[in-house]
Amino acid sequence: MYKVTCANFTRLGSTLLLGLFLAAGVQAADDPMQAENIEAQIAPVGTVKVAGKSAAGEADAAAETGGGAARSGSDIYNNFCIACHGSGVAGAPKTGDNAAWAPRAGKGLDGLLETATNGLNAMPPKGTCADCSEDELRGAIAFMLNESGIEAEAGTAASAPASETAAPAKAAAAESGGVDVARAKEIYQSKCFACHGTGAAGAPVLGKADAWAPRIDKGMDTLVKHAVEGFNAMPPMGTCMDCSEAEMRAVVEHMVAESQ
């Protein structure tokens, strides 16, 4: 009779276990579904990803943007400026409107660039193009000026046609105590447009002759007095607390001239 000892029993058990493991391995290798199940069971519970682009992603992005090349003035305009300057919303000078751009062109391209960079009235700094370079903004301004009939290159000062700015400005300055029409328009756009451009709070809309006619009949002095002292919903000085009376007269004259 075969005598089973502890040592023999141990060797027998090890052999059986080894056979089972080998059989399982062969079966897993032959059965792809079972191999996947095993991998799923031993997979880690979660993974950690570091935010940011990979080197390949950054290379793709650089390729899409032309390697960071400067965008043209028309590109900047069509992507960031057209929303306001294409329609004249919020008092923005409309591209193609020479009369609106001519007085602004007197600042020169550097002056307009400073305004665009810092923002003015309803226009935010850089006109929403936060990543625009100085040269790109300058190009967009030159594009709008050129499209409005005013010669301007991105690297030069803007020059408005003298016949369209000099004579009217001198005439308006003579009538308004030395305040030229450009200044009057600037005050209108920044302080008066909110009401007189929309008719808010019953204000007569600029250009509406029927709304202005009964007011004009009161005489210029009365209109200026109302503008300086306030009238109905309009506050004193039309919110332009640092305006002089001569400037307020110039603004009133401008609105009357545009509304007759």
Buried (B, 14 or more C-beta within 10 A) or exposed (E): EEEEEEEEEEEEEEEEEEEEEEEEEEEBEEEEEEEEEBEEEEEEEEEEEEEEEEEEEEEEEEEEEEEEEEBBBBBBBBBBBBEBBBEBEBBBBBBBBBBBBBBBBBBBBEBBBEBBBEEBBBBEEBBBBEEBEEBBBBBBBBBBBBBBBBEBEBEEBBBBEEEBBEEBBEEBBEBBEEBBBBBBBBBBBBBBBBBBBEEEEEBBBBEEEEBBEEBBEEEEEBBBBBBBEBBEEBEBBBBBEEBBBBBBBBBBBBBBEBBE
